[in-house]
Amino acid sequence: MAGTRADSQRVVDSLRAHLVDGQDAKVAQAKHGVSASEFSRLYKSLRVQHVRAMSLAPFYSLAQQA
């Protein structure tokens, strides 16, 4: 979660429950005691990082082939 400013392990655990374990977002938030705004903020940050990584991936693929 580097580069995402994850403030709390419980927010990270909530996102993991949702994204990896497949729990409904509201269920994951409730289970880990996370507010919708905390969850949403970190989820948005992860999406931004994903887009950045995917836009850079082709350059790293070319470097590995050379």
Backbone as JSON Lines, residues from 0, in Angstrom:
{"i":0,"aa":"M","n":[0.82,-1.18,0.0],"ca":[0.0,0.0,0.0],"c":[0.87,1.26,0.0]}
{"i":1,"aa":"A","n":[2.13,1.11,-0.35],"ca":[3.01,2.27,-0.39],"c":[2.5,3.28,-1.41]}
{"i":2,"aa":"G","n":[2.6,4.54,-1.07],"ca":[2.15,5.58,-1.96],"c":[0.67,5.87,-1.88]}
{"i":3,"aa":"T","n":[-0.03,5.23,-0.96],"ca":[-1.47,5.44,-0.84],"c":[-1.85,6.15,0.44]}
{"i":4,"aa":"R","n":[-0.9,6.42,1.31],"ca":[-1.16,7.08,2.59],"c":[-2.21,6.35,3.41]}
{"i":5,"aa":"A","n":[-2.06,5.06,3.52],"ca":[-2.99,4.27,4.32],"c":[-2.81,4.65,5.78]}
{"i":6,"aa":"D","n":[-3.82,5.32,6.34],"ca":[-3.72,5.83,7.7],"c":[-3.93,4.76,8.75]}
{"i":7,"aa":"S","n":[-4.64,3.73,8.41],"ca":[-5.06,2.79,9.43],"c":[-5.08,1.37,8.89]}
{"i":8,"aa":"Q","n":[-4.6,0.46,9.7],"ca":[-4.62,-0.94,9.3],"c":[-6.04,-1.44,9.11]}
{"i":9,"aa":"R","n":[-6.99,-0.92,9.87],"ca":[-8.36,-1.39,9.72],"c":[-8.95,-0.99,8.36]}
{"i":10,"aa":"V","n":[-8.52,0.16,7.81],"ca":[-8.98,0.55,6.48],"c":[-8.38,-0.4,5.44]}
{"i":11,"aa":"V","n":[-7.11,-0.71,5.61],"ca":[-6.44,-1.65,4.71],"c":[-7.12,-3.02,4.79]}
{"i":12,"aa":"D","n":[-7.41,-3.47,6.0],"ca":[-8.08,-4.76,6.18],"c":[-9.47,-4.76,5.54]}
{"i":13,"aa":"S","n":[-10.16,-3.64,5.65],"ca":[-11.49,-3.52,5.04],"c":[-11.4,-3.61,3.52]}
{"i":14,"aa":"L","n":[-10.44,-2.93,2.95],"ca":[-10.26,-2.99,1.49],"c":[-9.84,-4.39,1.05]}
{"i":15,"aa":"R","n":[-8.98,-5.02,1.82],"ca":[-8.57,-6.38,1.48],"c":[-9.77,-7.32,1.49]}
{"i":16,"aa":"A","n":[-10.62,-7.18,2.5],"ca":[-11.82,-8.02,2.59],"c":[-12.71,-7.82,1.37]}
{"i":17,"aa":"H","n":[-12.8,-6.59,0.91],"ca":[-13.64,-6.3,-0.25],"c":[-12.98,-6.73,-1.56]}
{"i":18,"aa":"L","n":[-11.75,-6.31,-1.78],"ca":[-11.1,-6.53,-3.08],"c":[-10.55,-7.94,-3.27]}
{"i":19,"aa":"V","n":[-10.04,-8.53,-2.21],"ca":[-9.42,-9.85,-2.32],"c":[-10.4,-10.96,-1.94]}
{"i":20,"aa":"D","n":[-11.09,-10.76,-0.81],"ca":[-11.98,-11.81,-0.32],"c":[-13.37,-11.77,-0.94]}
{"i":21,"aa":"G","n":[-13.69,-10.67,-1.63],"ca":[-14.97,-10.59,-2.33],"c":[-16.16,-10.17,-1.47]}
{"i":22,"aa":"Q","n":[-15.91,-9.66,-0.28],"ca":[-17.02,-9.21,0.56],"c":[-17.63,-7.94,-0.03]}
{"i":23,"aa":"D","n":[-18.93,-7.77,0.21],"ca":[-19.59,-6.54,-0.17],"c":[-18.89,-5.38,0.56]}
{"i":24,"aa":"A","n":[-18.76,-4.25,-0.1],"ca":[-18.04,-3.12,0.49],"c":[-18.63,-2.69,1.82]}
{"i":25,"aa":"K","n":[-19.95,-2.61,1.9],"ca":[-20.58,-2.18,3.15],"c":[-20.37,-3.19,4.27]}
{"i":26,"aa":"V","n":[-20.36,-4.46,3.93],"ca":[-20.11,-5.51,4.92],"c":[-18.67,-5.39,5.42]}
{"i":27,"aa":"A","n":[-17.73,-5.21,4.51],"ca":[-16.32,-5.09,4.88],"c":[-16.09,-3.86,5.76]}
{"i":28,"aa":"Q","n":[-16.75,-2.76,5.42],"ca":[-16.62,-1.54,6.23],"c":[-17.14,-1.77,7.64]}
{"i":29,"aa":"A","n":[-18.31,-2.37,7.74],"ca":[-18.91,-2.62,9.06],"c":[-18.08,-3.59,9.88]}
{"i":30,"aa":"K","n":[-17.6,-4.64,9.24],"ca":[-16.82,-5.66,9.94],"c":[-15.55,-5.07,10.55]}
{"i":31,"aa":"H","n":[-14.94,-4.12,9.86],"ca":[-13.66,-3.56,10.3],"c":[-13.81,-2.18,10.95]}
{"i":32,"aa":"G","n":[-15.05,-1.72,11.12],"ca":[-15.28,-0.44,11.79],"c":[-14.75,0.75,11.03]}
{"i":33,"aa":"V","n":[-14.94,0.74,9.72],"ca":[-14.42,1.8,8.86],"c":[-15.59,2.61,8.31]}
{"i":34,"aa":"S","n":[-15.44,3.91,8.29],"ca":[-16.49,4.75,7.71],"c":[-16.44,4.66,6.19]}
{"i":35,"aa":"A","n":[-17.56,4.97,5.58],"ca":[-17.63,4.94,4.11],"c":[-16.64,5.93,3.5]}
{"i":36,"aa":"S","n":[-16.45,7.07,4.14],"ca":[-15.53,8.07,3.59],"c":[-14.07,7.6,3.68]}
{"i":37,"aa":"E","n":[-13.69,6.94,4.78],"ca":[-12.33,6.4,4.89],"c":[-12.09,5.36,3.81]}
{"i":38,"aa":"F","n":[-13.04,4.45,3.67],"ca":[-12.95,3.38,2.69],"c":[-12.84,3.96,1.28]}
{"i":39,"aa":"S","n":[-13.73,4.89,0.98],"ca":[-13.79,5.49,-0.34],"c":[-12.51,6.24,-0.68]}
{"i":40,"aa":"R","n":[-11.98,6.97,0.29],"ca":[-10.76,7.74,0.06],"c":[-9.59,6.84,-0.33]}
{"i":41,"aa":"L","n":[-9.4,5.76,0.42],"ca":[-8.28,4.86,0.12],"c":[-8.54,4.06,-1.15]}
{"i":42,"aa":"Y","n":[-9.79,3.68,-1.39],"ca":[-10.13,2.96,-2.61],"c":[-9.82,3.82,-3.84]}
{"i":43,"aa":"K","n":[-10.19,5.09,-3.78],"ca":[-9.91,6.0,-4.89],"c":[-8.4,6.13,-5.09]}
{"i":44,"aa":"S","n":[-7.65,6.24,-4.01],"ca":[-6.21,6.35,-4.1],"c":[-5.59,5.11,-4.75]}
{"i":45,"aa":"L","n":[-6.11,3.94,-4.4],"ca":[-5.63,2.7,-5.02],"c":[-5.92,2.68,-6.51]}
{"i":46,"aa":"R","n":[-7.1,3.15,-6.89],"ca":[-7.46,3.19,-8.31],"c":[-6.53,4.12,-9.08]}
{"i":47,"aa":"V","n":[-6.2,5.26,-8.5],"ca":[-5.27,6.2,-9.14],"c":[-3.9,5.55,-9.32]}
{"i":48,"aa":"Q","n":[-3.43,4.86,-8.28],"ca":[-2.13,4.18,-8.37],"c":[-2.16,3.07,-9.42]}
{"i":49,"aa":"H","n":[-3.28,2.38,-9.52],"ca":[-3.43,1.32,-10.52],"c":[-3.33,1.89,-11.93]}
{"i":50,"aa":"V","n":[-4.04,2.98,-12.18],"ca":[-3.99,3.62,-13.5],"c":[-2.57,4.06,-13.82]}
{"i":51,"aa":"R","n":[-1.89,4.63,-12.84],"ca":[-0.5,5.06,-13.05],"c":[0.39,3.87,-13.39]}
{"i":52,"aa":"A","n":[0.25,2.79,-12.64],"ca":[1.07,1.6,-12.89],"c":[0.79,1.01,-14.26]}
{"i":53,"aa":"M","n":[-0.48,0.96,-14.63],"ca":[-0.82,0.38,-15.94],"c":[-0.31,1.26,-17.08]}
{"i":54,"aa":"S","n":[-0.28,2.56,-16.89],"ca":[0.24,3.44,-17.94],"c":[1.75,3.31,-18.08]}
{"i":55,"aa":"L","n":[2.43,2.94,-17.02],"ca":[3.89,2.77,-17.06],"c":[4.32,1.35,-17.43]}
{"i":56,"aa":"A","n":[3.44,0.39,-17.3],"ca":[3.78,-1.02,-17.52],"c":[4.39,-1.28,-18.89]}
{"i":57,"aa":"P","n":[3.89,-0.7,-19.98],"ca":[4.49,-0.99,-21.28],"c":[5.97,-0.61,-21.36]}
{"i":58,"aa":"F","n":[6.35,0.45,-20.69],"ca":[7.75,0.87,-20.72],"c":[8.64,-0.13,-19.99]}
{"i":59,"aa":"Y","n":[8.16,-0.7,-18.93],"ca":[8.93,-1.69,-18.19],"c":[9.0,-3.01,-18.94]}
{"i":60,"aa":"S","n":[7.95,-3.34,-19.67],"ca":[7.96,-4.56,-20.48],"c":[9.01,-4.45,-21.58]}
{"i":61,"aa":"L","n":[9.11,-3.29,-22.21],"ca":[10.11,-3.08,-23.25],"c":[11.52,-3.15,-22.68]}
{"i":62,"aa":"A","n":[11.73,-2.61,-21.51],"ca":[13.05,-2.61,-20.89],"c":[13.49,-4.03,-20.56]}
{"i":63,"aa":"Q","n":[12.55,-4.88,-20.17],"ca":[12.9,-6.25,-19.83],"c":[13.24,-7.07,-21.07]}
{"i":64,"aa":"Q","n":[12.68,-6.72,-22.22],"ca":[12.93,-7.47,-23.45],"c":[14.28,-7.11,-24.06]}
{"i":65,"aa":"A","n":[14.79,-5.94,-23.76],"ca":[16.03,-5.46,-24.38],"c":[17.25,-6.17,-23.83]}
